[in-house]
Amino acid sequence: MRHSTGARDTRPDRTDGPRDRGRDEVFIRAVYDKHGVFLLRVTTGLLLGDSHQAQDLVQEAVLRAWQHAGILDPEAEGIRPWLLTVVRNLVIDGYRARRARPPETVDTALNDVPGPECMDPALTRKLVREALGDLTLQHREILVHVEFLDQSVARTAKTLGIPPGTVKSRTHLALKALRAALAERGYAP
């Protein structure tokens, strides 16, 4: 992060001067170009593959970064952990909101429709997504970084702001919990 000295603040809540739309577009484009794909992959993993919701949350995170454009530098390394924290908090907020309201209705008739033999990989992905849903957010987050994004322990530790030893132990416990969740569903690797 950088602090702006002498530069005009471009946050939308500033009312004492005109906004520079060109600078706003440059800021937003720079955030998306440098961090958008990574944020989308992480968010999709945290949301168990819900790419539409992930896109919405990444857009919200970029909007929040833009609201702090006066103090954030999209090219600095410090913005990525900030964005990940925003995304993580949005995922947690969404999870809490869903738990606080009645469950959404599901079309159960589609669950019983048989599919062709080529559906096995799709069913396996569905089974793994359901099993990931049984894990805690911390365990899913670790698995997304270490297994899905194939990040090193050091890189994951730096990204999440936790010690490397914690990454190792959480990864071990997360994989153990995932194996148990898969076994409960009758999947035996």
C-alpha positions in Angstrom: 0.0 0.0 0.0 1.1 3.5 -0.6 -0.2 6.7 0.9 -0.9 9.5 -1.4 1.0 12.7 -0.7 -0.2 15.7 -2.6 -2.2 13.6 -5.1 -5.9 14.2 -5.4 -8.1 11.7 -3.7 -10.3 9.8 -6.1 -12.6 8.0 -3.7 -16.3 8.3 -4.6 -17.2 9.7 -1.2 -15.2 12.8 -1.8 -17.4 15.7 -2.6 -15.2 18.8 -2.6 -13.8 18.3 -6.1 -14.4 16.7 -9.5 -13.5 13.0 -10.0 -11.0 12.1 -12.6 -12.8 9.3 -14.6 -9.7 8.5 -16.6 -7.7 7.9 -13.4 -10.6 5.8 -12.0 -10.6 3.6 -15.1 -6.8 3.2 -15.0 -7.0 2.2 -11.4 -9.8 -0.3 -11.9 -8.2 -1.8 -15.0 -4.8 -2.1 -13.2 -6.4 -4.0 -10.3 -8.2 -6.4 -12.7 -5.2 -6.9 -14.9 -2.8 -7.6 -12.1 -5.1 -9.4 -9.6 -8.4 -10.3 -11.3 -7.7 -13.8 -12.5 -6.0 -14.8 -9.2 -8.9 -13.3 -7.1 -11.5 -15.1 -9.3 -9.7 -18.5 -8.9 -9.4 -18.1 -5.1 -13.0 -16.9 -4.7 -14.4 -19.6 -6.9 -12.6 -22.2 -4.8 -13.9 -20.6 -1.5 -17.4 -20.7 -3.0 -17.2 -24.4 -4.0 -17.1 -23.7 -7.7 -19.9 -21.0 -7.9 -18.2 -18.9 -10.6 -21.1 -16.4 -10.9 -21.1 -15.6 -7.2 -17.3 -15.4 -7.3 -17.4 -12.9 -10.1 -19.8 -10.7 -8.1 -17.6 -10.9 -5.0 -14.4 -10.0 -7.0 -16.3 -7.1 -8.5 -17.3 -5.9 -5.0 -13.7 -6.3 -3.8 -12.4 -4.2 -6.7 -15.1 -1.6 -6.0 -14.0 -1.4 -2.4 -10.4 -1.0 -3.6 -11.5 1.8 -5.9 -13.1 3.5 -2.9 -9.7 3.5 -1.3 -7.8 4.4 -4.4 -6.2 7.4 -2.7 -4.2 5.1 -0.4 -3.9 1.9 -2.5 -1.5 1.2 -5.3 -2.7 -1.6 -7.7 0.9 -2.3 -8.7 2.1 -2.8 -5.1 2.4 -6.2 -3.6 0.5 -5.1 -0.5 -2.8 -4.8 -2.3 -3.2 -8.5 -3.0 -3.5 -9.6 0.6 -5.8 -6.6 1.2 -8.0 -7.8 -1.7 -8.0 -11.4 -0.4 -9.1 -10.2 3.0 -12.0 -8.3 1.5 -13.0 -11.3 -0.6 -12.7 -13.7 2.4 -14.8 -11.3 4.5 -17.4 -11.2 1.8 -17.6 -15.0 1.6 -18.0 -15.2 5.3 -20.7 -12.5 5.3 -22.5 -14.4 2.6 -22.3 -17.7 4.5 -23.6 -16.0 7.6 -26.5 -14.4 5.7 -27.5 -17.7 4.2 -27.5 -19.3 7.6 -29.7 -16.5 9.0 -32.5 -16.9 6.4 -34.6 -19.9 5.4 -33.0 -22.3 2.9 -33.5 -21.8 -0.8 -35.7 -24.2 -2.6 -34.0 -26.8 -4.8 -35.5 -28.6 -7.8 -35.1 -32.2 -6.5 -36.6 -33.7 -9.6 -33.3 -33.0 -11.5 -31.3 -34.8 -8.9 -32.8 -38.2 -10.0 -32.3 -37.8 -13.7 -29.8 -40.5 -14.9 -26.9 -39.3 -17.1 -24.7 -41.0 -19.7 -21.5 -42.8 -18.7 -19.5 -39.7 -19.6 -21.0 -38.0 -16.5 -18.6 -39.7 -14.1 -16.0 -36.8 -14.0 -18.9 -34.4 -13.5 -20.3 -36.5 -10.7 -16.9 -36.8 -9.1 -16.5 -33.0 -9.2 -19.9 -32.6 -7.7 -19.1 -35.1 -4.9 -15.8 -33.3 -4.1 -17.6 -29.9 -4.1 -20.2 -31.3 -1.7 -17.4 -32.7 0.5 -15.6 -29.4 0.5 -18.8 -27.8 1.8 -18.4 -29.9 5.0 -15.0 -28.3 5.7 -14.4 -25.2 7.6 -13.7 -22.0 5.7 -10.0 -22.1 6.9 -9.6 -25.7 5.6 -11.2 -24.8 2.2 -9.1 -21.7 2.0 -5.9 -23.7 2.6 -6.8 -26.3 0.0 -7.7 -23.7 -2.6 -4.2 -22.1 -2.2 -2.1 -25.3 -1.8 -3.9 -27.8 -4.0 -6.1 -25.9 -6.5 -3.7 -23.0 -7.1 -0.7 -25.2 -6.5 1.0 -22.5 -4.4 4.0 -23.3 -2.2 3.7 -23.3 1.6 5.8 -20.1 1.7 3.6 -18.3 -0.9 0.4 -19.5 0.8 1.7 -18.3 4.2 2.6 -14.9 2.8 -0.7 -14.6 1.0 -2.8 -15.5 4.0 -0.6 -13.8 6.5 0.0 -16.9 8.6 3.2 -18.8 9.6 4.4 -21.6 7.3 3.9 -24.2 10.0 0.3 -23.2 10.3 -0.1 -23.7 6.6 1.4 -27.2 6.8 -0.8 -28.3 9.8 -4.0 -26.8 8.3 -3.2 -28.5 5.0 -2.8 -31.8 6.7 -6.0 -31.4 8.8 -7.9 -30.1 5.8 -6.9 -33.1 3.6 -7.8 -35.5 6.5 -11.2 -33.8 6.9 -11.8 -33.9 3.1 -11.0 -37.7 3.0 -13.5 -38.2 5.9 -16.2 -36.2 4.1 -15.6 -38.1 0.9 -15.8 -41.4 2.8 -19.1 -40.4 4.3 -20.4 -40.0 0.7 -19.2 -43.5 -0.2 -16.2 -42.4 -2.2 -13.2 -44.6 -1.7 -10.0 -43.5 -3.6 
